[in-house]
Amino acid sequence: MQARDRALIADALAFALDAHGTQMRKGTKIPYVSHVIRVCGLVLEHGGDARQAAAGLLHDTIEDCDVTEAELRARFGADVARIVRALSDVLEGDTARNKSPWLKRKRAYIAHLARVSARTRLVAACDKLDNLRALVDDVAANGVRTLRRFSGTPRQIRWYHETVIAALGPRLPHRLRAELQLLSAELARFIPEASPRP
């Protein structure tokens, strides 16, 4: 990896650490930044470049930290900012503390995801892979009740992940797509029905 790529990733990590601050993963005592670090690693593992890896580190800053696309563009360049904006699950007027209803946001995100670039789809898939790994581990260890910490119901959560995987399409790296499908099937073992309805 070239020096400028290492510098970009290091700067993105520092920014993510500062932006996410003391945030924890929902319903846990796990620092939120652990998620974005894993997403960055997955992006690199599946063939992404340094700008995609930086976007992996920053992918929740607009959505959860009230960072703007313009701030990201000024510091990290247009490509990184564009990917992060495309992965932000927010609607017009939403803020980190005041978001539109869960189902409305998820439907809009899924429709949008079907139209994004292959570069963005890779980062999105790595984000969903890390989320699914955590969900399946939590449900296997603690049962479906562990999902109460989320806004969606268990069957909505299953529907969302299955629909996102379909929207990402078949052209992801084979191993990445295979693990997404395997984890989705594993989640379905615990949640017998998938539906956007509560």
N, CA and C atoms as an extended XYZ file, in Angstrom:
594
Properties=species:S:1:pos:R:3:atomname:S:1:resname:S:1:resid:I:1 pbc="F F F"
N         0.849       -1.177        0.000 N   MET     1
C         0.000        0.000        0.000 CA  MET     1
C         0.897        1.243        0.000 C   MET     1
N         0.584        2.164       -0.887 N   GLN     2
C         1.402        3.374       -1.008 CA  GLN     2
C         1.202        4.297        0.189 C   GLN     2
N         2.183        5.171        0.380 N   ALA     3
C         2.166        6.069        1.537 CA  ALA     3
C         0.920        6.945        1.554 C   ALA     3
N         0.511        7.457        0.394 N   ARG     4
C        -0.667        8.338        0.386 CA  ARG     4
C        -1.934        7.582        0.749 C   ARG     4
N        -2.005        6.292        0.375 N   ASP     5
C        -3.162        5.472        0.738 CA  ASP     5
C        -3.172        5.190        2.239 C   ASP     5
N        -2.008        4.891        2.796 N   ARG     6
C        -1.918        4.678        4.248 CA  ARG     6
C        -2.321        5.944        4.996 C   ARG     6
N        -1.877        7.099        4.482 N   ALA     7
C        -2.197        8.373        5.123 CA  ALA     7
C        -3.705        8.643        5.073 C   ALA     7
N        -4.331        8.330        3.949 N   LEU     8
C        -5.781        8.532        3.813 CA  LEU     8
C        -6.542        7.678        4.828 C   LEU     8
N        -6.169        6.407        4.929 N   ILE     9
C        -6.854        5.505        5.860 CA  ILE     9
C        -6.605        5.934        7.300 C   ILE     9
N        -5.383        6.337        7.611 N   ALA    10
C        -5.076        6.797        8.972 CA  ALA    10
C        -5.884        8.048        9.315 C   ALA    10
N        -6.012        8.964        8.373 N   ASP    11
C        -6.783       10.187        8.606 CA  ASP    11
C        -8.270        9.854        8.781 C   ASP    11
N        -8.774        8.931        7.964 N   ALA    12
C       -10.181        8.524        8.086 CA  ALA    12
C       -10.435        7.853        9.435 C   ALA    12
N        -9.493        7.042        9.897 N   LEU    13
C        -9.649        6.397       11.197 CA  LEU    13
C        -9.671        7.438       12.315 C   LEU    13
N        -8.771        8.390       12.262 N   ALA    14
C        -8.742        9.445       13.286 CA  ALA    14
C       -10.053       10.227       13.283 C   ALA    14
N       -10.555       10.529       12.102 N   PHE    15
C       -11.817       11.266       11.979 CA  PHE    15
C       -12.973       10.443       12.548 C   PHE    15
N       -13.019        9.150       12.205 N   ALA    16
C       -14.088        8.275       12.694 CA  ALA    16
C       -14.038        8.142       14.214 C   ALA    16
N       -12.839        8.001       14.777 N   LEU    17
C       -12.694        7.913       16.230 CA  LEU    17
C       -13.237        9.165       16.905 C   LEU    17
N       -12.936       10.299       16.331 N   ASP    18
C       -13.405       11.563       16.897 CA  ASP    18
C       -14.916       11.723       16.698 C   ASP    18
N       -15.397       11.409       15.503 N   ALA    19
C       -16.826       11.613       15.199 CA  ALA    19
C       -17.716       10.695       16.022 C   ALA    19
N       -17.334        9.439       16.142 N   HIS    20
C       -18.167        8.484       16.880 CA  HIS    20
C       -17.953        8.579       18.389 C   HIS    20
N       -16.847        9.195       18.795 N   GLY    21
C       -16.617        9.503       20.200 CA  GLY    21
C       -16.908        8.353       21.135 C   GLY    21
N       -17.852        8.563       22.020 N   THR    22
C       -18.187        7.559       23.037 CA  THR    22
C       -19.394        6.706       22.646 C   THR    22
N       -19.826        6.760       21.391 N   GLN    23
C       -20.963        5.945       20.954 CA  GLN    23
C       -20.660        4.463       21.149 C   GLN    23
N       -21.693        3.717       21.515 N   MET    24
C       -21.599        2.268       21.661 CA  MET    24
C       -22.522        1.612       20.646 C   MET    24
N       -22.220        0.371       20.287 N   ARG    25
C       -23.143       -0.375       19.444 CA  ARG    25
C       -24.435       -0.557       20.211 C   ARG    25
N       -25.545       -0.407       19.525 N   LYS    26
C       -26.859       -0.388       20.166 CA  LYS    26
C       -27.056       -1.573       21.107 C   LYS    26
N       -27.400       -1.248       22.359 N   GLY    27
C       -27.696       -2.270       23.350 CA  GLY    27
C       -26.486       -3.028       23.875 C   GLY    27
N       -25.267       -2.511       23.631 N   THR    28
C       -24.059       -3.203       24.079 CA  THR    28
C       -23.106       -2.200       24.733 C   THR    28
N       -21.991       -2.726       25.231 N   LYS    29
C       -20.912       -1.873       25.745 CA  LYS    29
C       -19.717       -1.902       24.800 C   LYS    29
N       -19.973       -2.246       23.545 N   ILE    30
C       -18.917       -2.325       22.525 CA  ILE    30
C       -18.785       -0.962       21.855 C   ILE    30
N       -17.591       -0.359       21.857 N   PRO    31
C       -17.429        0.933       21.178 CA  PRO    31
C       -17.862        0.837       19.712 C   PRO    31
N       -18.641        1.824       19.274 N   TYR    32
C       -19.184        1.785       17.913 CA  TYR    32
C       -18.077        1.741       16.861 C   TYR    32
N       -16.969        2.384       17.161 N   VAL    33
C       -15.894        2.467       16.172 CA  VAL    33
C       -15.367        1.079       15.794 C   VAL    33
N       -15.583        0.067       16.650 N   SER    34
C       -15.142       -1.290       16.303 CA  SER    34
C       -15.810       -1.758       15.010 C   SER    34
N       -17.064       -1.362       14.809 N   HIS    35
C       -17.792       -1.739       13.590 CA  HIS    35
C       -17.138       -1.138       12.351 C   HIS    35
N       -16.844        0.148       12.382 N   VAL    36
C       -16.303        0.778       11.174 CA  VAL    36
C       -14.886        0.282       10.871 C   VAL    36
N       -14.143       -0.069       11.914 N   ILE    37
C       -12.812       -0.642       11.692 CA  ILE    37
C       -12.933       -1.997       10.987 C   ILE    37
N       -13.888       -2.816       11.434 N   ARG    38
C       -14.088       -4.117       10.776 CA  ARG    38
C       -14.553       -3.940        9.330 C   ARG    38
N       -15.438       -2.978        9.083 N   VAL    39
C       -15.899       -2.732        7.713 CA  VAL    39
C       -14.721       -2.346        6.822 C   VAL    39
N       -13.854       -1.485        7.312 N   CYS    40
C       -12.653       -1.103        6.558 CA  CYS    40
C       -11.827       -2.331        6.207 C   CYS    40
N       -11.596       -3.198        7.190 N   GLY    41
C       -10.827       -4.415        6.943 CA  GLY    41
C       -11.482       -5.319        5.915 C   GLY    41
N       -12.799       -5.458        5.987 N   LEU    42
C       -13.513       -6.292        5.018 CA  LEU    42
C       -13.416       -5.714        3.606 C   LEU    42
N       -13.500       -4.397        3.498 N   VAL    43
C       -13.367       -3.758        2.179 CA  VAL    43
C       -12.013       -4.101        1.568 C   VAL    43
N       -10.944       -3.965        2.345 N   LEU    44
C        -9.607       -4.280        1.834 CA  LEU    44
C        -9.482       -5.775        1.514 C   LEU    44
N       -10.032       -6.604        2.385 N   GLU    45
C        -9.965       -8.052        2.189 CA  GLU    45
C       -10.651       -8.489        0.902 C   GLU    45
N       -11.700       -7.764        0.505 N   HIS    46
C       -12.468       -8.148       -0.682 CA  HIS    46
C       -12.106       -7.307       -1.914 C   HIS    46
N       -10.912       -6.712       -1.903 N   GLY    47
C       -10.392       -6.081       -3.112 CA  GLY    47
C       -10.630       -4.599       -3.246 C   GLY    47
N       -11.177       -3.950       -2.222 N   GLY    48
C       -11.401       -2.513       -2.301 CA  GLY    48
C       -10.103       -1.733       -2.209 C   GLY    48
N       -10.133       -0.498       -2.688 N   ASP    49
C        -8.945        0.352       -2.629 CA  ASP    49
C        -8.985        1.241       -1.385 C   ASP    49
N        -7.997        2.104       -1.248 N   ALA    50
C        -7.872        2.929       -0.048 CA  ALA    50
C        -9.042        3.891        0.111 C   ALA    50
N        -9.569        4.438       -0.991 N   ARG    51
C       -10.701        5.359       -0.872 CA  ARG    51
C       -11.952        4.623       -0.411 C   ARG    51
N       -12.157        3.405       -0.905 N   GLN    52
C       -13.288        2.605       -0.430 CA  GLN    52
C       -13.097        2.224        1.042 C   GLN    52
N       -11.869        1.894        1.426 N   ALA    53
C       -11.586        1.552        2.823 CA  ALA    53
C       -11.846        2.756        3.728 C   ALA    53
N       -11.431        3.947        3.277 N   ALA    54
C       -11.696        5.164        4.047 CA  ALA    54
C       -13.199        5.389        4.172 C   ALA    54
N       -13.934        5.158        3.090 N   ALA    55
C       -15.396        5.290        3.144 CA  ALA    55
C       -15.993        4.280        4.124 C   ALA    55
N       -15.398        3.091        4.202 N   GLY    56
C       -15.847        2.111        5.182 CA  GLY    56
C       -15.689        2.624        6.602 C   GLY    56
N       -14.604        3.308        6.874 N   LEU    57
C       -14.388        3.888        8.199 CA  LEU    57
C       -15.363        5.027        8.486 C   LEU    57
N       -15.760        5.733        7.450 N   LEU    58
C       -16.571        6.943        7.607 CA  LEU    58
C       -18.047        6.734        7.295 C   LEU    58
N       -18.453        5.502        6.960 N   HIS    59
C       -19.766        5.299        6.338 CA  HIS    59
C       -20.954        5.698        7.203 C   HIS    59
N       -20.792        5.796        8.508 N   ASP    60
C       -21.907        6.194        9.375 CA  ASP    60
C       -21.780        7.612        9.922 C   ASP    60
N       -20.814        8.377        9.455 N   THR    61
C       -20.604        9.707       10.041 CA  THR    61
C       -21.705       10.692        9.655 C   THR    61
N       -22.205       10.632        8.431 N   ILE    62
C       -23.312       11.519        8.050 CA  ILE    62
C       -24.576       11.095        8.792 C   ILE    62
N       -24.818        9.801        8.821 N   GLU    63
C       -26.043        9.245        9.413 CA  GLU    63
C       -26.102        9.405       10.933 C   GLU    63
N       -24.994        9.174       11.620 N   ASP    64
C       -25.023        9.097       13.081 CA  ASP    64
C       -24.279       10.206       13.813 C   ASP    64
N       -23.576       11.062       13.080 N   CYS    65
C       -22.740       12.060       13.752 CA  CYS    65
C       -22.975       13.485       13.260 C   CYS    65
N       -23.933       13.685       12.388 N   ASP    66
C       -24.214       15.019       11.839 CA  ASP    66
C       -23.012       15.640       11.129 C   ASP    66
N       -22.158       14.805       10.581 N   VAL    67
C       -21.094       15.268        9.702 CA  VAL    67
C       -21.740       15.509        8.331 C   VAL    67
N       -21.281       16.501        7.596 N   THR    68
C       -21.870       16.779        6.283 CA  THR    68
C       -21.027       16.183        5.154 C   THR    68
N       -21.696       15.967        4.036 N   GLU    69
C       -20.988       15.493        2.847 CA  GLU    69
C       -19.904       16.499        2.443 C   GLU    69
N       -20.199       17.787        2.575 N   ALA    70
C       -19.221       18.823        2.212 CA  ALA    70
C       -17.966       18.725        3.086 C   ALA    70
N       -18.127       18.453        4.369 N   GLU    71
C       -16.963       18.282        5.256 CA  GLU    71
C       -16.104       17.112        4.789 C   GLU    71
N       -16.772       16.007        4.458 N   LEU    72
C       -16.025       14.826        4.006 CA  LEU    72
C       -15.333       15.093        2.681 C   LEU    72
N       -16.005       15.778        1.765 N   ARG    73
C       -15.415       16.079        0.459 CA  ARG    73
C       -14.170       16.946        0.626 C   ARG    73
N       -14.252       17.939        1.502 N   ALA    74
C       -13.115       18.844        1.705 CA  ALA    74
C       -11.913       18.115        2.294 C   ALA    74
N       -12.167       17.158        3.164 N   ARG    75
C       -11.050       16.488        3.850 CA  ARG    75
C       -10.569       15.233        3.133 C   ARG    75
N       -11.503       14.476        2.519 N   PHE    76
C       -11.148       13.151        1.980 CA  PHE    76
C       -11.353       13.016        0.473 C   PHE    76
N       -11.906       14.019       -0.174 N   GLY    77
C       -12.098       13.968       -1.612 CA  GLY    77
C       -13.511       13.550       -2.007 C   GLY    77
N       -13.833       13.813       -3.282 N   ALA    78
C       -15.192       13.608       -3.780 CA  ALA    78
C       -15.605       12.142       -3.778 C   ALA    78
N       -14.688       11.236       -4.115 N   ASP    79
C       -15.032        9.809       -4.212 CA  ASP    79
C       -15.451        9.257       -2.853 C   ASP    79
N       -14.668        9.531       -1.816 N   VAL    80
C       -14.987        9.059       -0.470 CA  VAL    80
C       -16.313        9.664       -0.010 C   VAL    80
N       -16.478       10.969       -0.188 N   ALA    81
C       -17.706       11.646        0.247 CA  ALA    81
C       -18.930       11.085       -0.472 C   ALA    81
N       -18.789       10.819       -1.757 N   ARG    82
C       -19.914       10.286       -2.548 CA  ARG    82
C       -20.325        8.904       -2.032 C   ARG    82
N       -19.360        8.050       -1.738 N   ILE    83
C       -19.675        6.713       -1.229 CA  ILE    83
C       -20.368        6.812        0.130 C   ILE    83
N       -19.819        7.637        1.023 N   VAL    84
C       -20.413        7.773        2.359 CA  VAL    84
C       -21.836        8.311        2.247 C   VAL    84
N       -22.040        9.308        1.411 N   ARG    85
C       -23.396        9.864        1.250 CA  ARG    85
C       -24.350        8.788        0.730 C   ARG    85
N       -23.883        7.992       -0.224 N   ALA    86
C       -24.727        6.942       -0.802 CA  ALA    86
C       -25.099        5.880        0.226 C   ALA    86
N       -24.260        5.690        1.234 N   LEU    87
C       -24.513        4.669        2.252 CA  LEU    87
C       -25.231        5.222        3.479 C   LEU    87
N       -25.579        6.489        3.453 N   SER    88
C       -26.225        7.114        4.609 CA  SER    88
C       -27.724        6.866        4.569 C   SER    88
N       -28.194        6.211        5.604 N   ASP    89
C       -29.594        5.802        5.725 CA  ASP    89
C       -30.394        6.933        6.375 C   ASP    89
N       -30.453        8.063        5.679 N   VAL    90
C       -31.194        9.223        6.176 CA  VAL    90
C       -31.989        9.830        5.025 C   VAL    90
N       -33.088       10.455        5.372 N   LEU    91
C       -33.912       11.156        4.398 CA  LEU    91
C       -33.722       12.657        4.574 C   LEU    91
N       -34.176       13.403        3.609 N   GLU    92
C       -34.065       14.860        3.651 CA  GLU    92
C       -34.627       15.385        4.970 C   GLU    92
N       -33.831       16.193        5.656 N   GLY    93
C       -34.266       16.783        6.918 CA  GLY    93
C       -33.928       15.964        8.150 C   GLY    93
N       -33.503       14.709        7.981 N   ASP    94
C       -33.126       13.885        9.131 CA  ASP    94
C       -31.829       14.393        9.745 C   ASP    94
N       -31.681       14.180       11.041 N   THR    95
C       -30.431       14.430       11.747 CA  THR    95
C       -30.074       13.168       12.512 C   THR    95
N       -28.899       13.142       13.100 N   ALA    96
C       -28.462       11.967       13.859 CA  ALA    96
C       -29.410       11.665       15.010 C   ALA    96
N       -30.030       12.690       15.570 N   ARG    97
C       -30.916       12.490       16.721 CA  ARG    97
C       -32.395       12.510       16.366 C   ARG    97
N       -32.737       12.860       15.151 N   ASN    98
C       -34.147       12.970       14.761 CA  ASN    98
C       -34.308       12.445       13.336 C   ASN    98
N       -34.592       11.145       13.247 N   LYS    99
C       -34.672       10.484       11.949 CA  LYS    99
C       -36.110       10.144       11.588 C   LYS    99
N       -36.342        9.985       10.313 N   SER   100
C       -37.641        9.530        9.812 CA  SER   100
C       -37.914        8.121       10.331 C   SER   100
N       -39.174        7.665       10.265 N   PRO   101
C       -39.495        6.312       10.745 CA  PRO   101
C       -38.634        5.241       10.068 C   PRO   101
N       -38.327        4.189       10.846 N   TRP   102
C       -37.418        3.126       10.424 CA  TRP   102
C       -37.800        2.543        9.065 C   TRP   102
N       -39.037        2.121        8.894 N   LEU   103
C       -39.437        1.444        7.659 CA  LEU   103
C       -39.350        2.379        6.454 C   LEU   103
N       -39.725        3.615        6.630 N   LYS   104
C       -39.638        4.593        5.538 CA  LYS   104
C       -38.189        4.763        5.087 C   LYS   104
N       -37.276        4.867        6.057 N   ARG   105
C       -35.858        5.022        5.717 CA  ARG   105
C       -35.309        3.774        5.033 C   ARG   105
N       -35.691        2.593        5.537 N   LYS   106
C       -35.170        1.355        4.976 CA  LYS   106
C       -35.658        1.140        3.545 C   LYS   106
N       -36.919        1.415        3.288 N   ARG   107
C       -37.438        1.278        1.914 CA  ARG   107
C       -36.702        2.205        0.952 C   ARG   107
N       -36.490        3.439        1.383 N   ALA   108
C       -35.776        4.403        0.533 CA  ALA   108
C       -34.333        3.961        0.298 C   ALA   108
N       -33.683        3.455        1.342 N   TYR   109
C       -32.294        3.011        1.224 CA  TYR   109
C       -32.177        1.834        0.259 C   TYR   109
N       -33.082        0.881        0.364 N   ILE   110
C       -33.051       -0.292       -0.521 CA  ILE   110
C       -33.248        0.131       -1.972 C   ILE   110
N       -34.218        1.005       -2.224 N   ALA   111
C       -34.462        1.477       -3.599 CA  ALA   111
C       -33.230        2.193       -4.133 C   ALA   111
N       -32.589        2.973       -3.293 N   HIS   112
C       -31.386        3.710       -3.685 CA  HIS   112
C       -30.211        2.758       -3.939 C   HIS   112
N       -30.082        1.745       -3.088 N   LEU   113
C       -28.952        0.823       -3.162 CA  LEU   113
C       -28.888        0.087       -4.502 C   LEU   113
N       -30.025       -0.175       -5.082 N   ALA   114
C       -30.070       -0.885       -6.363 CA  ALA   114
C       -29.450       -0.057       -7.493 C   ALA   114
N       -29.262        1.247       -7.279 N   ARG   115
C       -28.751        2.127       -8.339 CA  ARG   115
C       -27.327        2.629       -8.113 C   ARG   115
N       -26.693        2.240       -7.013 N   VAL   116
C       -25.365        2.793       -6.719 CA  VAL   116
C       -24.278        2.083       -7.533 C   VAL   116
N       -23.112        2.687       -7.537 N   SER   117
C       -21.975        2.145       -8.285 CA  SER   117
C       -21.462        0.856       -7.648 C   SER   117
N       -20.704        0.098       -8.428 N   ALA   118
C       -20.092       -1.125       -7.921 CA  ALA   118
C       -19.146       -0.818       -6.758 C   ALA   118
N       -18.474        0.324       -6.816 N   ARG   119
C       -17.561        0.718       -5.733 CA  ARG   119
C       -18.335        0.910       -4.425 C   ARG   119
N       -19.475        1.533       -4.516 N   THR   120
C       -20.310        1.752       -3.334 CA  THR   120
C       -20.924        0.450       -2.853 C   THR   120
N       -21.354       -0.401       -3.782 N   ARG   121
C       -21.971       -1.681       -3.403 CA  ARG   121
C       -21.003       -2.536       -2.583 C   ARG   121
N       -19.731       -2.500       -2.922 N   LEU   122
C       -18.756       -3.291       -2.164 CA  LEU   122
C       -18.708       -2.828       -0.704 C   LEU   122
N       -18.646       -1.527       -0.491 N   VAL   123
C       -18.596       -1.009        0.882 CA  VAL   123
C       -19.906       -1.332        1.605 C   VAL   123
N       -21.035       -1.171        0.922 N   ALA   124
C       -22.334       -1.494        1.521 CA  ALA   124
C       -22.393       -2.961        1.926 C   ALA   124
N       -21.909       -3.836        1.064 N   ALA   125
C       -21.939       -5.276        1.355 CA  ALA   125
C       -21.074       -5.601        2.568 C   ALA   125
N       -19.918       -4.950        2.684 N   CYS   126
C       -19.043       -5.191        3.845 CA  CYS   126
C       -19.689       -4.686        5.130 C   CYS   126
N       -20.383       -3.559        5.054 N   ASP   127
C       -21.131       -3.048        6.206 CA  ASP   127
C       -22.200       -4.056        6.624 C   ASP   127
N       -22.973       -4.541        5.669 N   LYS   128
C       -24.042       -5.487        5.996 CA  LYS   128
C       -23.479       -6.819        6.480 C   LYS   128
N       -22.341       -7.229        5.951 N   LEU   129
C       -21.723       -8.469        6.414 CA  LEU   129
C       -21.352       -8.364        7.892 C   LEU   129
N       -20.727       -7.266        8.275 N   ASP   130
C       -20.363       -7.116        9.683 CA  ASP   130
C       -21.611       -7.048       10.561 C   ASP   130
N       -22.631       -6.332       10.102 N   ASN   131
C       -23.879       -6.262       10.872 CA  ASN   131
C       -24.527       -7.637       11.022 C   ASN   131
N       -24.571       -8.399        9.937 N   LEU   132
C       -25.187       -9.730        9.991 CA  LEU   132
C       -24.400      -10.679       10.890 C   LEU   132
N       -23.086      -10.614       10.834 N   ARG   133
C       -22.275      -11.451       11.731 CA  ARG   133
C       -22.660      -11.182       13.187 C   ARG   133
N       -22.763       -9.901       13.542 N   ALA   134
C       -23.100       -9.535       14.918 CA  ALA   134
C       -24.521       -9.965       15.274 C   ALA   134
N       -25.472       -9.757       14.364 N   LEU   135
C       -26.862      -10.152       14.613 CA  LEU   135
C       -26.985      -11.645       14.847 C   LEU   135
N       -26.395      -12.428       13.961 N   VAL   136
C       -26.497      -13.886       14.074 CA  VAL   136
C       -25.824      -14.364       15.357 C   VAL   136
N       -24.662      -13.820       15.682 N   ASP   137
C       -23.989      -14.191       16.931 CA  ASP   137
C       -24.861      -13.866       18.143 C   ASP   137
N       -25.450      -12.665       18.144 N   ASP   138
C       -26.286      -12.250       19.276 CA  ASP   138
C       -27.528      -13.126       19.409 C   ASP   138
N       -28.189      -13.395       18.285 N   VAL   139
C       -29.416      -14.202       18.331 CA  VAL   139
C       -29.089      -15.639       18.727 C   VAL   139
N       -27.995      -16.184       18.215 N   ALA   140
C       -27.602      -17.548       18.578 CA  ALA   140
C       -27.285      -17.652       20.069 C   ALA   140
N       -26.667      -16.627       20.614 N   ALA   141
C       -26.272      -16.659       22.027 CA  ALA   141
C       -27.405      -16.304       22.979 C   ALA   141
N       -28.268      -15.357       22.572 N   ASN   142
C       -29.245      -14.796       23.516 CA  ASN   142
C       -30.693      -14.876       23.058 C   ASN   142
N       -30.937      -15.454       21.894 N   GLY   143
C       -32.302      -15.575       21.403 CA  GLY   143
C       -32.775      -14.330       20.676 C   GLY   143
N       -33.945      -14.454       20.064 N   VAL   144
C       -34.511      -13.369       19.254 CA  VAL   144
C       -34.807      -12.137       20.101 C   VAL   144
N       -35.003      -12.319       21.405 N   ARG   145
C       -35.299      -11.182       22.284 CA  ARG   145
C       -34.200      -10.119       22.238 C   ARG   145
N       -32.985      -10.515       21.874 N   THR   146
C       -31.886       -9.549       21.813 CA  THR   146
C       -32.128       -8.474       20.750 C   THR   146
N       -33.025       -8.757       19.787 N   LEU   147
C       -33.310       -7.804       18.719 CA  LEU   147
C       -34.237       -6.678       19.165 C   LEU   147
N       -34.762       -6.761       20.387 N   ARG   148
C       -35.656       -5.700       20.882 CA  ARG   148
C       -34.968       -4.347       20.941 C   ARG   148
N       -33.654       -4.333       20.939 N   ARG   149
C       -32.932       -3.063       21.022 CA  ARG   149
C       -33.008       -2.265       19.723 C   ARG   149
N       -33.477       -2.897       18.646 N   PHE   150
C       -33.568       -2.222       17.350 CA  PHE   150
C       -34.976       -1.668       17.112 C   PHE   150
N       -35.080       -0.708       16.212 N   SER   151
C       -36.378       -0.105       15.894 CA  SER   151
C       -37.278       -1.064       15.128 C   SER   151
N       -36.698       -1.876       14.244 N   GLY   152
C       -37.501       -2.833       13.487 CA  GLY   152
C       -37.805       -4.074       14.307 C   GLY   152
N       -38.910       -4.735       13.974 N   THR   153
C       -39.246       -6.000       14.619 CA  THR   153
C       -38.341       -7.102       14.056 C   THR   153
N       -38.272       -8.270       14.694 N   PRO   154
C       -37.437       -9.342       14.139 CA  PRO   154
C       -37.763       -9.678       12.687 C   PRO   154
N       -39.047       -9.793       12.354 N   ARG   155
C       -39.344      -10.152       10.957 CA  ARG   155
C       -39.026       -9.010        9.997 C   ARG   155
N       -39.087       -7.741       10.456 N   GLN   156
C       -38.647       -6.624        9.627 CA  GLN   156
C       -37.137       -6.653        9.439 C   GLN   156
N       -36.417       -6.991       10.500 N   ILE   157
C       -34.956       -7.062       10.403 CA  ILE   157
C       -34.549       -8.151        9.413 C   ILE   157
N       -35.195       -9.308        9.474 N   ARG   158
C       -34.906      -10.365        8.499 CA  ARG   158
C       -35.235       -9.885        7.090 C   ARG   158
N       -36.409       -9.290        6.903 N   TRP   159
C       -36.818       -8.774        5.586 CA  TRP   159
C       -35.793       -7.778        5.061 C   TRP   159
N       -35.369       -6.856        5.928 N   TYR   160
C       -34.434       -5.823        5.509 CA  TYR   160
C       -33.134       -6.419        4.989 C   TYR   160
N       -32.547       -7.341        5.738 N   HIS   161
C       -31.266       -7.902        5.307 CA  HIS   161
C       -31.413       -8.745        4.039 C   HIS   161
N       -32.459       -9.508        3.929 N   GLU   162
C       -32.672      -10.289        2.707 CA  GLU   162
C       -32.867       -9.378        1.504 C   GLU   162
N       -33.606       -8.292        1.693 N   THR   163
C       -33.887       -7.372        0.589 CA  THR   163
C       -32.638       -6.587        0.196 C   THR   163
N       -31.826       -6.202        1.173 N   VAL   164
C       -30.566       -5.514        0.878 CA  VAL   164
C       -29.642       -6.421        0.074 C   VAL   164
N       -29.532       -7.679        0.472 N   ILE   165
C       -28.663       -8.610       -0.258 CA  ILE   165
C       -29.133       -8.747       -1.704 C   ILE   165
N       -30.440       -8.833       -1.904 N   ALA   166
C       -30.979       -8.904       -3.275 CA  ALA   166
C       -30.665       -7.625       -4.043 C   ALA   166
N       -30.801       -6.470       -3.400 N   ALA   167
C       -30.537       -5.193       -4.060 CA  ALA   167
C       -29.071       -5.032       -4.434 C   ALA   167
N       -28.179       -5.603       -3.637 N   LEU   168
C       -26.746       -5.512       -3.943 CA  LEU   168
C       -26.393       -6.269       -5.213 C   LEU   168
N       -27.205       -7.249       -5.576 N   GLY   169
C       -27.029       -7.950       -6.841 CA  GLY   169
C       -25.977       -9.040       -6.800 C   GLY   169
N       -25.851       -9.753       -7.912 N   PRO   170
C       -24.973      -10.926       -7.941 CA  PRO   170
C       -23.498      -10.625       -8.204 C   PRO   170
N       -23.143       -9.365       -8.467 N   ARG   171
C       -21.780       -9.098       -8.926 CA  ARG   171
C       -20.824       -8.681       -7.821 C   ARG   171
N       -21.115       -9.088       -6.606 N   LEU   172
C       -20.164       -8.893       -5.512 CA  LEU   172
C       -19.087       -9.970       -5.608 C   LEU   172
N       -17.937       -9.768       -4.947 N   PRO   173
C       -16.966      -10.864       -4.879 CA  PRO   173
C       -17.648      -12.129       -4.337 C   PRO   173
N       -17.324      -13.261       -4.938 N   HIS   174
C       -18.041      -14.509       -4.643 CA  HIS   174
C       -18.062      -14.840       -3.152 C   HIS   174
N       -16.917      -14.775       -2.500 N   ARG   175
C       -16.842      -15.151       -1.094 CA  ARG   175
C       -17.671      -14.217       -0.217 C   ARG   175
N       -17.697      -12.944       -0.563 N   LEU   176
C       -18.484      -11.964        0.176 CA  LEU   176
C       -19.974      -12.252        0.027 C   LEU   176
N       -20.415      -12.453       -1.192 N   ARG   177
C       -21.838      -12.746       -1.424 CA  ARG   177
C       -22.237      -14.063       -0.761 C   ARG   177
N       -21.370      -15.064       -0.848 N   ALA   178
C       -21.683      -16.364       -0.248 CA  ALA   178
C       -21.854      -16.247        1.256 C   ALA   178
N       -20.993      -15.468        1.923 N   GLU   179
C       -21.134      -15.330        3.373 CA  GLU   179
C       -22.384      -14.537        3.735 C   GLU   179
N       -22.708      -13.504        2.959 N   LEU   180
C       -23.949      -12.764        3.200 CA  LEU   180
C       -25.157      -13.699        3.117 C   LEU   180
N       -25.182      -14.530        2.092 N   GLN   181
C       -26.310      -15.449        1.916 CA  GLN   181
C       -26.362      -16.491        3.030 C   GLN   181
N       -25.209      -16.989        3.417 N   LEU   182
C       -25.149      -17.970        4.502 CA  LEU   182
C       -25.661      -17.373        5.815 C   LEU   182
N       -25.229      -16.170        6.142 N   LEU   183
C       -25.666      -15.520        7.370 CA  LEU   183
C       -27.149      -15.165        7.325 C   LEU   183
N       -27.623      -14.755        6.163 N   SER   184
C       -29.049      -14.459        6.010 CA  SER   184
C       -29.879      -15.722        6.253 C   SER   184
N       -29.428      -16.849        5.724 N   ALA   185
C       -30.119      -18.125        5.944 CA  ALA   185
C       -30.064      -18.520        7.416 C   ALA   185
N       -28.943      -18.250        8.059 N   GLU   186
C       -28.802      -18.559        9.486 CA  GLU   186
C       -29.765      -17.703       10.312 C   GLU   186
N       -29.876      -16.419        9.989 N   LEU   187
C       -30.817      -15.548       10.688 CA  LEU   187
C       -32.249      -16.048       10.502 C   LEU   187
N       -32.551      -16.543        9.307 N   ALA   188
C       -33.897      -17.048        9.012 CA  ALA   188
C       -34.246      -18.277        9.850 C   ALA   188
N       -33.239      -19.015       10.295 N   ARG   189
C       -33.514      -20.168       11.167 CA  ARG   189
C       -34.148      -19.722       12.488 C   ARG   189
N       -33.784      -18.534       12.939 N   PHE   190
C       -34.277      -18.020       14.217 CA  PHE   190
C       -35.551      -17.180       14.057 C   PHE   190
N       -35.727      -16.613       12.858 N   ILE   191
C       -36.872      -15.716       12.611 CA  ILE   191
C       -37.657      -16.336       11.455 C   ILE   191
N       -38.757      -17.027       11.735 N   PRO   192
C       -39.409      -17.838       10.706 CA  PRO   192
C       -40.069      -17.067        9.576 C   PRO   192
N       -40.336      -15.775        9.756 N   GLU   193
C       -41.025      -15.029        8.705 CA  GLU   193
C       -40.312      -13.706        8.460 C   GLU   193
N       -40.220      -13.331        7.184 N   ALA   194
C       -39.661      -12.039        6.810 CA  ALA   194
C       -40.791      -11.171        6.263 C   ALA   194
N       -40.908       -9.964        6.785 N   SER   195
C       -41.981       -9.091        6.318 CA  SER   195
C       -41.667       -7.650        6.694 C   SER   195
N       -41.968       -6.698        5.797 N   PRO   196
C       -41.809       -5.287        6.193 CA  PRO   196
C       -42.887       -4.845        7.179 C   PRO   196
N       -43.945       -5.643        7.320 N   ARG   197
C       -44.995       -5.289        8.289 CA  ARG   197
C       -44.531       -5.648        9.693 C   ARG   197
N       -44.943       -4.878       10.709 N   PRO   198
C       -44.522       -5.164       12.096 CA  PRO   198
C       -44.911       -6.564       12.554 C   PRO   198
